[in-house]
Amino acid sequence: MSVDQEATLSKRDRNDLFELLDLLMEEQLDGGGRQRLDRLLSDSEEARRLYISEMNRHANFVWECGVLGELQEEPTDSPLTFPSLSPFPSSLSPSFVGGPVFSYMVASVVLCLMLLGTWAYKISYDRNIFTADSRSSTTSGSLEQRQLVFVGRVTGMKDCRWSDPDAETYLGASAPLGREYALASGLMEITYQSGARVILEGPCAYKIDFSAGGFLARGKLTARIGERGEGRGERIQQIPKSPNPQSPIPYPFVVRTPTAIVTDLGTEFGVEVDENGATESHVIQGKVEVKTLNPNSGGNNHIRVEAGHAIRIEPDGDSTSVVSFAPDRFIRRLTTPPDKRAEEAYIRAVLADKPLGYWPLNEPANSRRFIDRSGNNFHGMALGKVFAGQDGPSPGKSAAVELKGNGYIDVGRRDRFAFSNGFTVEAWVWIDKPSGISGRIISAASCDGFHQSSGWAMGYSGFVDEPNAGDKEPYCNFTCYGEQFGANYHRVGTPLREWMHLAYVFASDNSGRLYRNGEPWGAFPPNVPAKIGPTWVAIGWGSNIDGEFWRGRLAHVAVYPTELSQEQIDSHYRCLHKSTETPEKK
Amino acid sequence: MSGSDPHTESPSSEQAEFHRLFVQSQRRIFGYILTLLPRLADAEEVFQQSCVVMLGKASQFAPGTDFVGWACQIAQYEVYNYRRRLQNERLCFNENLLDRISARYRLQGDRLDAELDALKGCVEQLSPTDRQLIRQRYSRKITARALAAELGRPANTVYKAIQRIRRNLRECVERTVSRQDRTYGPNSPAEEERP
């Protein structure tokens, strides 16, 4: 058989080739497909040319979109609609492209638009309005009329099996308005952007039809709103108007069922809907208001249920009865065993918040270069004793670097890290034995010898040998925004040899907020204003003249040019928190 | 280490030139690796490792020579190394075919640049919703199936839509590049004419 001839690829083979390439790019090519692709490419030079062109386009999209990150702000107020999934080709006018000059012009415009994030969505609480038939809660309206609005994220999964395999999701996935989750078994947690958390227990069917609530068609869920009321939709500026009398969608967190609307007036409750549509609501903390729904008469009753009590609404939507309070029937906390997907979810969550620099530090052993995944190419180079490929926050599943003595990662002069507004620094850290020195997780500073004269840093100090300091335990030491080194000290004993997630929000009024494992850990009054100057960025550097810098491990160091909220920080933490626990009932 | 500010050393002009070429060529090198290792996670890992090796061997690069060729050689070696660690069922292509694809890729370099230029114009011509979908597909580095799950749509619907967009882009790029070939004549960028 003659091979390597340009004209040997028949139309049928060409179509076959592209079918196989689509499967390949979507990672759905099976063994038989691989063999067919192998044969086509082996037999035809033209097939190889087409293959390379197609894969190069694929690589280009991966590259470009990786640079752009996910969910960037759209510069205009006009919302983009949900994509049309029409099977018909869109028009691509051949006459539109006039020549190479025009092509370059268009390329420039496209690149500029891409950099401005024109392709992205704007997530706005103001738009988190979605009305649906509360009885069936089926998707209303055409796809084209829907807005893709993300109201939360999947923050926990355990042994999930799906009633509809096509509708499965993954840990860290965004949760858009209108999304339905049909669990055959297992547990899944959704954390709303408002901070409310819902744990679904399979079998169940739940739909997010509001930014502060959802429709439980059947099965069981536990909703936790937060001790201080976080999660009740405080940020929602606009109370949704619904034409549906069963869907008044009030301000607090709401779980609707076929026969009731359970409205949060407290902090934690469980709801169960049986196969006939009967609803039970068990109030674990605080109180709820249950509104019964009679589908025939349209009548309803309002019943307030206090903590420690439970109520049942029969399928007719009219009959109610007090039932035994049984909190043990509801899963109140979900911890997900760490795995590789958890780390991928963490990376996605970080990139979604658009860091200026993000170094996962999960390179394999012996790596000396550390990639900035933000897309801004602030890659770092190891100097001194830096050891890549160590166990990370999820042992055996994620990696970290270990720094000893004089080791640090040099990112170079990066003046973009000299912020004039609020910003956030975040990292997973594991502190080894401090030895009377300071070690910085990351610093962005103008250096005067070994002391910074401007800029900021985040790290620990251990003054165990200093008699007057009174600090016999190592503690996190934060310097921020000012000329003065060591401006903000957080003198809380810091656990050693234990992974923890730290985030520090440098607010625009020069105050600071510190978070540990997603929870507030300290707040600091306004400090000396920033002194902006030439800025060198280093990970794991320090100020000790003997070159004794950060001692311990670091992973997922990120710097954001914005002030992250506690919800954002907590949702990051929860993607990758260290846990070996199984779901438990309190 | 101690006694001096480690940040004050300035790189030599050769180092600066190397880094300029390195940054400029990263996209091309990534494309080369993805062509040889089509699974994205594999390609990203090898790309990362290749970058580390290239930086380690920076002093071996002769200024003025073909940087992309040098880099692809290193990347190819890393691809082969990586393949040895992969289980057989995940391998695409035998080594003989891999060599031919690799040779073809280097030959096709200029044409690939022209195609990428054309691609930008073709993306611009997509409808906003198609652009949005393709961006969603790639910005999160998830497959059409996972994207469909996230959007709450049937996997096949999203898959077919992405397939259609790719076909439109392919046809538009081929049209644009062949028009440019005709404009510039047979001896310009078309890689078929190169030795």
Boltz contact constraints between the chains, C-beta under 6 A:
constraints:
  - contact:
      token1: [A, 22]
      token2: [B, 163]
      max_distance: 6.0
  - contact:
      token1: [A, 24]
      token2: [B, 38]
      max_distance: 6.0
  - contact:
      token1: [A, 26]
      token2: [B, 143]
      max_distance: 6.0
  - contact:
      token1: [A, 26]
      token2: [B, 144]
      max_distance: 6.0
  - contact:
      token1: [A, 27]
      token2: [B, 143]
      max_distance: 6.0
  - contact:
      token1: [A, 34]
      token2: [B, 92]
      max_distance: 6.0
  - contact:
      token1: [A, 38]
      token2: [B, 93]
      max_distance: 6.0
  - contact:
      token1: [A, 41]
      token2: [B, 97]
      max_distance: 6.0
  - contact:
      token1: [A, 42]
      token2: [B, 97]
      max_distance: 6.0
  - contact:
      token1: [A, 48]
      token2: [B, 101]
      max_distance: 6.0
  - contact:
      token1: [A, 48]
      token2: [B, 104]
      max_distance: 6.0
  - contact:
      token1: [A, 52]
      token2: [B, 35]
      max_distance: 6.0
  - contact:
      token1: [A, 52]
      token2: [B, 105]
      max_distance: 6.0
  - contact:
      token1: [A, 52]
      token2: [B, 108]
      max_distance: 6.0
  - contact:
      token1: [A, 53]
      token2: [B, 115]
      max_distance: 6.0
  - contact:
      token1: [A, 55]
      token2: [B, 34]
      max_distance: 6.0
  - contact:
      token1: [A, 55]
      token2: [B, 35]
      max_distance: 6.0
  - contact:
      token1: [A, 56]
      token2: [B, 31]
      max_distance: 6.0
  - contact:
      token1: [A, 56]
      token2: [B, 112]
      max_distance: 6.0
  - contact:
      token1: [A, 57]
      token2: [B, 119]
      max_distance: 6.0
  - contact:
      token1: [A, 59]
      token2: [B, 30]
      max_distance: 6.0
  - contact:
      token1: [A, 59]
      token2: [B, 31]
      max_distance: 6.0
  - contact:
      token1: [A, 59]
      token2: [B, 34]
      max_distance: 6.0
  - contact:
      token1: [A, 60]
      token2: [B, 116]
      max_distance: 6.0
  - contact:
      token1: [A, 61]
      token2: [B, 138]
      max_distance: 6.0
  - contact:
      token1: [A, 62]
      token2: [B, 138]
      max_distance: 6.0
  - contact:
      token1: [A, 63]
      token2: [B, 27]
      max_distance: 6.0
  - contact:
      token1: [A, 63]
      token2: [B, 30]
      max_distance: 6.0
  - contact:
      token1: [A, 65]
      token2: [B, 138]
      max_distance: 6.0
  - contact:
      token1: [A, 65]
      token2: [B, 139]
      max_distance: 6.0
  - contact:
      token1: [A, 68]
      token2: [B, 139]
      max_distance: 6.0
  - contact:
      token1: [A, 70]
      token2: [B, 139]
      max_distance: 6.0
  - contact:
      token1: [A, 70]
      token2: [B, 140]
      max_distance: 6.0
  - contact:
      token1: [A, 80]
      token2: [B, 132]
      max_distance: 6.0
  - contact:
      token1: [A, 83]
      token2: [B, 129]
      max_distance: 6.0
  - contact:
      token1: [A, 83]
      token2: [B, 132]
      max_distance: 6.0
  - contact:
      token1: [A, 83]
      token2: [B, 133]
      max_distance: 6.0
  - contact:
      token1: [A, 84]
      token2: [B, 129]
      max_distance: 6.0
  - contact:
      token1: [A, 85]
      token2: [B, 157]
      max_distance: 6.0
  - contact:
      token1: [A, 85]
      token2: [B, 161]
      max_distance: 6.0
  - contact:
      token1: [A, 87]
      token2: [B, 160]
      max_distance: 6.0
  - contact:
      token1: [A, 89]
      token2: [B, 168]
      max_distance: 6.0
  - contact:
      token1: [A, 90]
      token2: [B, 127]
      max_distance: 6.0
  - contact:
      token1: [A, 90]
      token2: [B, 130]
      max_distance: 6.0
  - contact:
      token1: [A, 92]
      token2: [B, 125]
      max_distance: 6.0
  - contact:
      token1: [A, 92]
      token2: [B, 168]
      max_distance: 6.0
  - contact:
      token1: [A, 92]
      token2: [B, 172]
      max_distance: 6.0
  - contact:
      token1: [A, 94]
      token2: [B, 175]
      max_distance: 6.0
  - contact:
      token1: [A, 96]
      token2: [B, 125]
      max_distance: 6.0
  - contact:
      token1: [A, 97]
      token2: [B, 121]
      max_distance: 6.0
  - contact:
      token1: [A, 97]
      token2: [B, 176]
      max_distance: 6.0
  - contact:
      token1: [A, 100]
      token2: [B, 180]
      max_distance: 6.0
  - contact:
      token1: [A, 103]
      token2: [B, 117]
      max_distance: 6.0
  - contact:
      token1: [A, 103]
      token2: [B, 121]
      max_distance: 6.0
  - contact:
      token1: [A, 106]
      token2: [B, 121]
      max_distance: 6.0
  - contact:
      token1: [A, 106]
      token2: [B, 124]
      max_distance: 6.0
  - contact:
      token1: [A, 107]
      token2: [B, 117]
      max_distance: 6.0
  - contact:
      token1: [A, 107]
      token2: [B, 120]
      max_distance: 6.0
  - contact:
      token1: [A, 110]
      token2: [B, 120]
      max_distance: 6.0
  - contact:
      token1: [A, 110]
      token2: [B, 124]
      max_distance: 6.0
  - contact:
      token1: [A, 119]
      token2: [B, 131]
      max_distance: 6.0
  - contact:
      token1: [A, 119]
      token2: [B, 135]
      max_distance: 6.0
  - contact:
      token1: [A, 166]
      token2: [B, 154]
      max_distance: 6.0
  - contact:
      token1: [A, 166]
      token2: [B, 155]
      max_distance: 6.0
  - contact:
      token1: [A, 167]
      token2: [B, 149]
      max_distance: 6.0
  - contact:
      token1: [A, 168]
      token2: [B, 149]
      max_distance: 6.0
  - contact:
      token1: [A, 169]
      token2: [B, 149]
      max_distance: 6.0
  - contact:
      token1: [A, 173]
      token2: [B, 150]
      max_distance: 6.0
  - contact:
      token1: [A, 179]
      token2: [B, 152]
      max_distance: 6.0
  - contact:
      token1: [A, 180]
      token2: [B, 152]
      max_distance: 6.0
  - contact:
      token1: [A, 367]
      token2: [B, 52]
      max_distance: 6.0
  - contact:
      token1: [A, 369]
      token2: [B, 52]
      max_distance: 6.0
  - contact:
      token1: [A, 369]
      token2: [B, 55]
      max_distance: 6.0
  - contact:
      token1: [A, 371]
      token2: [B, 48]
      max_distance: 6.0
  - contact:
      token1: [A, 384]
      token2: [B, 1]
      max_distance: 6.0
  - contact:
      token1: [A, 406]
      token2: [B, 1]
      max_distance: 6.0
  - contact:
      token1: [A, 447]
      token2: [B, 5]
      max_distance: 6.0
  - contact:
      token1: [A, 447]
      token2: [B, 7]
      max_distance: 6.0
  - contact:
      token1: [A, 536]
      token2: [B, 7]
      max_distance: 6.0
  - contact:
      token1: [A, 545]
      token2: [B, 2]
      max_distance: 6.0
  - contact:
      token1: [A, 546]
      token2: [B, 2]
      max_distance: 6.0
  - contact:
      token1: [A, 547]
      token2: [B, 1]
      max_distance: 6.0
  - contact:
      token1: [A, 547]
      token2: [B, 2]
      max_distance: 6.0
